Amino acid sequence: MTRTRLALPALLLAALAACTGSTEAPAPGAAAPTATTAATLVLGAYTTPREAFGKAILPAFTAKWKADKQQDLTVQESYQGSGAQSRAVIGGFEADVVQLSLDPDVDKIAAAGLITHDWRAGEHAGIVTESIVVLAVREGNPKGIKDWADLARADVVVVTPNVKTSGGAMWNVAAIHGAALRGHIAGVAANDPAAAEDFLSKVIQNVKVMDKSGRESLVTFENGVGDVAITYENEVLVARKEGQKMDYVVPSSTILIEMPVAVVDTYATKHGTTELANAFVAYLFTPDAQKAFAEYGYRPVDHTLTPAALPVPADQFTVRDLGGWGELQKALFAKDAAYDRALGKAGGDR
């Protein structure tokens, strides 16, 4: 089955940003909008929740908004790699709400002065969905992939996205490096950063393609490239829901992916959509929305709603167990840090 699951081309972002003026606050002296005036919300997201939003959450929210406010609502959607989406918003793509792959991409928007409230305030600290890093394999797992160590085998071809554009790629690298440091990769000494870096380089050496986003990476795998794709669990579950034949392996040690949401205050204020944007973000934490996320493979932040069938990793850790994003970016993702060194050992830029 062929699926059109890729992000909006970058050239469309500027056009989309330019057309958001229909919901700006009225000029001084202008008549106040009537209750039936249509509203527009601009959503900038990373690639993987496209189906959850488009097929379930946005239709339900627009219907609820119309019933509550007697106002038609249009949601303009943009999907691309989390890092790329963050840069687009900073560069002028006027999203009212962002739902991205990892905290640092939201923090960059805040650092640019576009998010002015404490977006981590609240019960779930701004995290709206969860997942885990898993290994997607061909149906029946013909290469016998069992854990991280198998990704360094000479006969295994790996697919994972590019850390320069994809939050998913950063989660994947953090999962590998973290599992190694925690002593859960066969043949790799625990608490040995050099050994973890060396193992990471061996995995990178087997990477065939590094796409711009987690979604594009899994589509590449669906199209027959590679023996294993490092990816979000929810991506595999959505692919299977849509007819793709693949299995997945949960590594013995893997990271809990925590994905944030935030209102972009500057743009929402400019468009006169602050109330709408806040209502949408609040709706994402309701049981109805959390159940919709679960239907598309995510693990709800309301853990009472987590499907019982989802596997529990033997060692599930968080970014906080690795020192937090600040420490992780410095040690792993900064220029010439562990990832760059591992990439160099593996044969250069990819």
HUBELCOR-V425383 format. One record per residue. N is the residue number from 1. RES is the residue in one letter. PSI is psi in radians with two decimals (NA if undefined). Layout:
BEGIN
n: <N/N>
res: <RES/RES>
psi: <PSI/PSI>
END
This chain:
BEGIN
n: <1/2/3/4/5/6/7/8/9/10/11/12/13/14/15/16/17/18/19/20/21/22/23/24/25/26/27/28/29/30/31/32/33/34/35/36/37/38/39/40/41/42/43/44/45/46/47/48/49/50/51/52/53/54/55/56/57/58/59/60/61/62/63/64/65/66/67/68/69/70/71/72/73/74/75/76/77/78/79/80/81/82/83/84/85/86/87/88/89/90/91/92/93/94/95/96/97/98/99/100/101/102/103/104/105/106/107/108/109/110/111/112/113/114/115/116/117/118/119/120/121/122/123/124/125/126/127/128/129/130/131/132/133/134/135/136/137/138/139/140/141/142/143/144/145/146/147/148/149/150/151/152/153/154/155/156/157/158/159/160/161/162/163/164/165/166/167/168/169/170/171/172/173/174/175/176/177/178/179/180/181/182/183/184/185/186/187/188/189/190/191/192/193/194/195/196/197/198/199/200/201/202/203/204/205/206/207/208/209/210/211/212/213/214/215/216/217/218/219/220/221/222/223/224/225/226/227/228/229/230/231/232/233/234/235/236/237/238/239/240/241/242/243/244/245/246/247/248/249/250/251/252/253/254/255/256/257/258/259/260/261/262/263/264/265/266/267/268/269/270/271/272/273/274/275/276/277/278/279/280/281/282/283/284/285/286/287/288/289/290/291/292/293/294/295/296/297/298/299/300/301/302/303/304/305/306/307/308/309/310/311/312/313/314/315/316/317/318/319/320/321/322/323/324/325/326/327/328/329/330/331/332/333/334/335/336/337/338/339/340/341/342/343/344/345/346/347/348/349/350>
res: <M/T/R/T/R/L/A/L/P/A/L/L/L/A/A/L/A/A/C/T/G/S/T/E/A/P/A/P/G/A/A/A/P/T/A/T/T/A/A/T/L/V/L/G/A/Y/T/T/P/R/E/A/F/G/K/A/I/L/P/A/F/T/A/K/W/K/A/D/K/Q/Q/D/L/T/V/Q/E/S/Y/Q/G/S/G/A/Q/S/R/A/V/I/G/G/F/E/A/D/V/V/Q/L/S/L/D/P/D/V/D/K/I/A/A/A/G/L/I/T/H/D/W/R/A/G/E/H/A/G/I/V/T/E/S/I/V/V/L/A/V/R/E/G/N/P/K/G/I/K/D/W/A/D/L/A/R/A/D/V/V/V/V/T/P/N/V/K/T/S/G/G/A/M/W/N/V/A/A/I/H/G/A/A/L/R/G/H/I/A/G/V/A/A/N/D/P/A/A/A/E/D/F/L/S/K/V/I/Q/N/V/K/V/M/D/K/S/G/R/E/S/L/V/T/F/E/N/G/V/G/D/V/A/I/T/Y/E/N/E/V/L/V/A/R/K/E/G/Q/K/M/D/Y/V/V/P/S/S/T/I/L/I/E/M/P/V/A/V/V/D/T/Y/A/T/K/H/G/T/T/E/L/A/N/A/F/V/A/Y/L/F/T/P/D/A/Q/K/A/F/A/E/Y/G/Y/R/P/V/D/H/T/L/T/P/A/A/L/P/V/P/A/D/Q/F/T/V/R/D/L/G/G/W/G/E/L/Q/K/A/L/F/A/K/D/A/A/Y/D/R/A/L/G/K/A/G/G/D/R>
psi: <2.29/2.35/2.44/1.51/0.31/2.88/2.85/2.40/2.56/-0.58/-0.41/-0.34/-0.75/-0.70/-0.70/-0.72/-0.62/-0.35/0.21/0.06/-0.14/-0.28/0.33/2.73/2.51/2.64/2.72/2.30/-0.21/2.70/2.47/2.53/2.57/2.93/-0.34/-0.01/2.29/2.58/2.71/2.32/2.32/2.10/2.14/2.04/2.87/3.13/-0.53/-0.41/0.24/-0.85/-0.73/-0.76/-0.94/-0.61/-0.34/-1.05/-0.82/-0.76/-0.71/-0.73/-0.73/-0.66/-0.72/-0.74/-0.76/-0.72/-0.68/-0.65/-0.07/0.79/2.21/2.56/2.30/2.32/2.10/2.16/2.44/2.31/2.22/3.07/2.51/-0.80/-0.73/-0.69/-0.72/-0.79/-0.62/-0.75/-0.78/-0.60/-0.05/-0.01/1.97/1.18/2.35/-0.57/2.42/2.45/1.82/3.13/-0.48/2.70/-0.81/-0.52/-0.56/-0.69/-0.60/-0.66/-0.70/-0.72/-0.46/-0.01/0.17/-0.46/2.04/-0.20/2.98/1.65/-0.23/-0.05/2.58/2.97/-0.67/0.26/0.62/-0.05/2.13/-0.40/2.80/2.80/-3.00/2.74/2.23/3.08/1.89/2.31/2.87/2.68/2.27/-0.09/1.07/-0.45/-0.01/0.70/2.17/-0.50/-3.12/-0.69/-0.54/-0.37/-0.21/-0.02/2.57/-0.39/0.17/2.24/2.24/2.54/2.28/2.62/-3.14/2.23/-0.32/-0.39/-0.33/2.18/-0.62/-0.68/-0.68/-0.69/-0.73/-0.82/-0.72/-0.63/-0.79/-0.89/-0.72/-0.75/-0.67/-0.83/-0.54/0.03/0.51/0.38/2.11/2.27/-0.01/2.13/2.44/2.64/0.57/1.63/-0.65/-0.71/-0.68/-0.74/-0.72/-0.73/-0.73/-0.70/-0.62/-0.64/-0.80/-0.63/-0.45/-0.01/2.20/-0.79/2.40/1.72/3.04/-0.40/2.88/-0.66/-0.83/-0.63/-0.76/-0.59/-0.69/-0.77/-0.75/-0.55/0.13/0.07/2.23/2.82/-0.42/2.44/2.22/2.19/3.06/2.49/-0.73/-0.51/-0.72/-0.75/-0.66/-0.75/-0.76/-0.63/-0.54/0.20/-0.01/2.47/1.79/2.77/3.07/2.64/2.29/2.01/2.71/-0.49/2.17/2.87/2.53/2.07/2.23/2.07/2.17/2.86/2.58/2.57/2.36/1.67/-0.80/-0.79/-0.67/-0.70/-0.77/-0.70/-0.12/0.54/0.33/-0.81/-0.78/-0.81/-0.75/-0.65/-0.68/-0.81/-0.75/-0.67/-0.59/-0.37/-0.02/2.75/-0.66/-0.82/-0.70/-0.64/-0.62/-0.75/-0.75/-0.62/-0.43/0.51/-0.14/2.80/2.04/2.61/-0.37/1.68/-0.25/-0.27/0.02/2.20/2.33/-0.42/-0.26/2.35/2.67/2.03/2.58/-0.66/1.71/2.15/2.94/2.98/-0.48/-0.52/-0.29/0.21/-0.02/2.90/-0.62/-0.85/-0.69/-0.75/-0.70/-0.80/-0.52/-0.72/-0.13/2.83/2.27/0.26/-2.90/-0.74/-0.81/-0.71/-0.72/-0.69/-0.74/-0.74/-0.56/-0.13/0.31/-3.01/2.48/NA>
END
